[in-house]
Amino acid sequence: MTGPSTLLEQPLVCAIILNWNRPEDTIECLSSLLPVTRRQRLALVVCDNGSSDGSAHRLQEWAGRHFQLAGLEARASDGALASRWDFLLVQTGANRGYAGGNNAGIRHALQREGCELIWVLNNDTVVDEHALSALLECAGRYPDVGIFGSTLVDYYRPNTVQLAGGCRYHPATTTMSNVCGGRTLNNVLLEHDGDMRLDYVSGASMFCRAELFRRAGLLDERFFLYYEEIDLARRASAAGYSLRWCKEAIVYHKGGVSTGGRSPASPKESWRSSYHENLSTLLYTMKHHRRIVPLAASLRFLGKSLVYLMRGRLQLFSALVSAYRDAFTGSRTALSVKGQEATPLAIGLSPLPPSGDQAYAPCSCDGTGGVRERE
């Protein structure tokens, strides 16, 4: 058990979890993090991205069971927001995409007194109980690294690695390859160290230095979905930071749940996911690889058309055409989100001790999906 003096010596980490109409996944992710908040300096920021399914109410109820919530007078106090909270539930007011929703949380984290590290996590993840300790060790050992990636393991096949930290990107073909994807967890951990070449760290688990966002800026909100982490990696490199895989940090990931991308949980790719994937690809190429835009755009259009044809997903062809039209005409109405400013809905000043009616089980490789709260 970590003593009070030792705890105060640890760097403060703020974890950002974005929710959009998936409260069950978000609560499962939070439940895996909750025990860590009691033994390490971890504050939680949950951003609800304008959900329409009552997510905000359910997340408030969860917070009330596990944190000492501040009253209305504390919510209006800038001092409490800036320096004292351990849990924060924020309503963004609209669906602002991955970048806009997470940026709302990152801004609050940067205002939190003492925050040195920011952990951006997908809400469809379950975190191993030792993951944060491993990430903190890596952060202390490699001060020149700005973003650390975790070992992402398939939530539904817990011995299968989705990727080791991140991916490699091929600009001309606009394709990416997961580092060590599809291999068994034991083999990956035994055969490799953390010194793997990464073009970017997966956005499902990005462990970033707070100073990185102050120097390089927040996530680029022109990328509504996809490519935010690739763009951030390039800006991090320009600011003098490197990337690294922290292999002992295990995170179980479902994948594609909120975006509508293909995954074991969602085998059919949605129109929305296809549109934003293609649009973000073109926007990223225009921003960082302008000389090869004609080549990359042509190869992608032909390749995607062929894939949709072979998979019998011809309805996605209209998403492809719409993405190309919006990218080259600049009429990206799907990205023009107007709504109220992000506002706190609940502020927790400290985690409550575990009660007898709550039980948490550590992640295991039995295929059951890891940590769940007992209702």
N, C-alpha and C positions, 0 to 999 in steps of 0.2 A: 504494500500500500504506500502510495506516495505521500510524504508528509507535507504539511502546509508550507514550510520554508523551501523545500525542494520544488514544490508546485509553483511558487512565486518566481523561482529562478528560470522556469521554462519560458520559451517565447510563446506569445499569444497567437493562436491560429483562429481565423474566422472561416468557417465552412459555409459556402453558398449553395443552396439547393433550390432549384427553380421548379415550380409546380404549374402545370396547365391541365386541368381536368383529370388528374390522376392522383387523388389523395391517398389511395391505398398504397401505391408505390412510394409516394413521398413519406408516408408514415413508417413504412418498413425501413426506408433508408435512415430516417431520423432515429428509429428505435435501435438501429445498429450503431449509431453514433452516441446515443445517450449515455451508455456506461463510460465512454471515453471522456465525456464532459465532467465526470465526477472524479477522475484521477489525473487528468491533464488539462492544460489551459486551452480549452476548445470552446469557442462561442459559435452559435448556430444562427444563420440568417436564412429564412425561408421566404422566397418571393413568389407570390401567387400572381400569375400572368393573366389576370382578367378571366379567371375560370367562370363557367356558367353552371357548374354542377354542385354548388355548395361546398367546394373545396375549402374556402376560407374559413367557414364555420367549423368544419371538421378539424382543421389544423389548429384553430383557436382552442377547441376542446382538448386536443392532444396536449397543447402547450400548458393548459390549465392543470392537467394531471401531473405534469413533470417539472414545472418551473414555478417559482414564486413570481406571479405576475404583478407588474406595477399598476397603480391606479391611473385614472384619467389625468390627474395632475402631473404625474411623472411622464406621461406620454407627451405632454406639452412642454416638457423641460428639455432644452437642448443639451444640458449637462448630462442628464441621464442617458440620452441617446448616444452621446459622444464617448462616454467613459465608463458606464456601469453595467450595461446589459450583457447577459450571457445567451439570451435567445431573443430573436427579433423576427416577427412576421410582418412582411411588407406586402401591400397591395399595389401593383403597378398601374391598375386602372384600365388596362387593355392588353391584348396579346401582342407583346412587343418582340416576339421571337426570342431565340436563344441569347443573342447579344444584348438586346435591350433589357430583357428580363434579368439576366445575370448582372448587367451593369448597375441596375438599381441596388442590388445587394452589395456589389463591390464598393459603390460609393459610401454606403453605410459602414462597411467594414473599414474603409480608409479613415472614417471619422472616429472609429472606436479606438479609444486611448490604448496605446501599447500594441496594437495589431502589427505584427511583423510578417505574417504569412497568411495567404488567402488560398483556400482549398475549394476550387470550383468542382462540384460533383453533380452528375446527372441524378435526377430523382429515381431513375430505374436502376440504381446501384445498391448493393449491400456491402458494407465495409467490414473487413476482417478486424478483429479486436486489436491486432498489433500493427495495423497499417500506419496509423499516425506516428507511432514511435519510430517506425522504420523511416518514414518521410522526414521526421525531425532529425534523425541521425544523418541522413543524406544531406539535408540542408546545412547542418553544421560542418560536415566534412568537405563539401564542395561549395565554397562561398561565391564562385564565379557563375554558378548555375542559376538561371532565373526561373526556369520551369522544370519541375520533376514530374515524370509520368509513373503511373502505377502498373503493376501486372494485372491486366484486365482478364478475368476468367469468366467463361460462359456460365451464367446463373443457372441454366438448365442442364449443363454438362460440366460440373464443377472441376473436372480434371482436364478440361480443354482450355487452352489459352486463346483468347481473342487477339490479344496483341501484347507485346512487351514494351510498355511505355508509350509507344506512338506508331507512326507510319512514315514511309518514304513516299515522296510525291514526284510524279513524272509530268512536267509542265506541258510538253508537246502533245501527249496523249490524254492529258487531264485525268490520269488514273493514279491510284494510290495502292500501296501494298502494306498490309499489317505486318509489323516485325514479329516473327515467330508465330504468326497466326495459324491456328489449327493444330498446333503441337501439344503434347501432353505437358501438364504443369511441372511434374517432377523433372522431366528431361530438360525443359527450358531453364529451370532454376539451377540445375546441376551443370549444364554445359556452357552457360553464358554468365558474364559479369555485367555490371551496369553500363559498361562503356560501349554502347551500341549507337551506330549512327542513326539519328532521328531527324527527319525534316520538320516534324511537328509532334507535339504531345497530344494525345487524344483528349478531346473536350469532356469526355465522361469522367475524367479525374485529372485535373490540372492543379498541381501544388505550386503556387507562385509566390515569389517574394512581393510583399506589398509595394516596395520601392519600384518594382518593375512597372506597375500600373502608373505610378507617379511620373516615371521617366518616359515610358513608351506610350502611355495613354491606355484607355479602356478598350474593350472589344469594339470593333468597328460595326456599328449598327446598320450599315448598308447590307451586311450579310444577315438576312433575317433568320435563315437556317443554313448550316453547313459553312465551312471555310473560315469561320471566325478564329479557330485555333491555329490554322495555317498562317493566316494573316498576322496574328499575334506573335507567332514564332519568328516570322521575318522581322517584325519590328523589334522584338527582343534581341535578335542577333545584331541589328543595326545599333542598338543601345549598349552593346558590349556583353550581353548575356549568352550563355550556352544552354543546351537542353540535356537532360539526362534521365535515364530509366532507373528508378529505385525498385529493384526487383523484389525485395522483401515486402513491399507494400501491396498486399493482395486486395483487390476490389472485384466483387462479383457483379456482372453487368448483364442486364436483360437485352438491351439494344433495340432501337427502333420503336419503342413503345409510344413515346410522345410525338415523334416526328411523322410516324406513319411509314417509316422505312421498312425494308424487308428484314425479318428476324424470326427466330423460332416462335416468338410470341405473336408476331404479325407477319405471316408469310407473304401477304400480298402488299406490294408497294402502292401507296395512295397517290392520287393525282397531285395533291398538295405537296407531298414529299418530293415527287419527281420534278415538279415545277421549280421548287426552291433549290434543289440540288443543281439543276441545270443553270438556273439564273445565277446562283452564287459562283459556280464554276466560271462562267463568263465574266462576271464582275471581278473576280480575283485575277483572272488572266489579264484583263484590261488594266488592272492596277499594278501588277507586278511583272507581267511578261508581255508587254505591249507589242514587241517585235514579232511575236509568234501568234498573235490573235487570229489571223486568217487561217493558219495551219491548224491550230488547236481547235478552233470553232468548227472547222470543216470535218476534222477527224472525229470530234465528239458527236456531231449531228449524225454522221453516217453510222458510227458505232452504236449509238443509242437507238437509232431507228432499227438497226438489225437486231439488237437485243429485244426490243419490244415485239418485233415480228416473230422471232424465234420462241418467245415465251407466251405468245398469244395475248399480249397486253397492249393491243392497238389503241385502247382508250387513253393511254399515256402519251401517245404521239401528240395530242393537242396540248398537253402540258409542256412538251419539248418545244413546240412551235411558239407557244405563248411566252416561254422563258426567253427564247431568242429575240422575239419581237420587243419585249420589255427591256432586255439588256441593251439592244442596239438603238432603240428609240428614246431610252431614258424615261419611259412612262411607267415606272415601277410603282403603280398604285397599290400593289399588294404590300409594299413596304412602308407606305405612308400611314403610320399609326398615330392618331391623335387621341389623347385621353387625359385624364387627370394626372397630376403629379403623383409619384409613388408615395404612399403614406403608410406609417406603421399601424398595424391592427392590434398587435400584442407585443408587450415587452416583458421579458423574463429577466429578473435581476440575479437569480441563482437557481441551480437545479435542486429539486426536492430529493430527499433520500428515497431509495427504493422502498416501495410498500409491499405488503404481503400478497396483493392481488396482481402484481406485475411479474412477469418472468421473461428473461431474455436468454436465448441460446446462441452460442457462438456459431459462426459459419462453419459448415461441415461439408464434406464432399459426398453427401448421400443423395444429392439431387433434389432435396426438399426446398431449397431456396434460401437457406440461411436463417436470418434473424426475424422473428415475428413476435409481436406483442400479444400476450394472452388477454383477450377481452374479459 
